[in-house]
């Protein structure tokens, strides 16, 4: 299952992602996340003095480092749409893939907003399932109740 959290800059998307991940993990679900770097330009890569990044900066198209409990992969690839990115990059058997951003993708969405103008624009997106203004009192509690119901209807929890 894929659930997107979308909104404009500085509306609380990352905060809501973190809270959602914590709730999903407390329910025993396996979670993968994907984030759209919506600020334009390149993402900031890890320190180039680390060995696997030296490989990457020397021209490797992909560099992978394996530690005791973690693996990190850096790949030079043209920008992909969300469906392609998930198909090629999400390598674990997850119960849910949470996506921050990618407003135009066709998956179920939670919109995060601060004002009515943003709310109106965001509700025009496809598959909007819920909307939240994190500055409103009780917003997260109401979202959590909705999310639990949503997960039940999708068969992810009882």
Secondary structure as UniProt FT lines:
FT   STRAND          2..7
FT   TURN            9..10
FT   HELIX           13..26
FT   TURN            27..28
FT   STRAND          31..35
FT   TURN            38..39
FT   TURN            48..49
FT   HELIX           51..57
FT   TURN            58..59
FT   STRAND          62..66
FT   STRAND          71..75
FT   HELIX           82..89
FT   STRAND          96..100
FT   TURN            103..104
FT   STRAND          108..112
FT   HELIX           116..122
FT   TURN            123..124
FT   TURN            126..127
FT   STRAND          128..132
FT   TURN            134..135
FT   TURN            137..138
FT   HELIX           139..153
FT   TURN            154..155
//
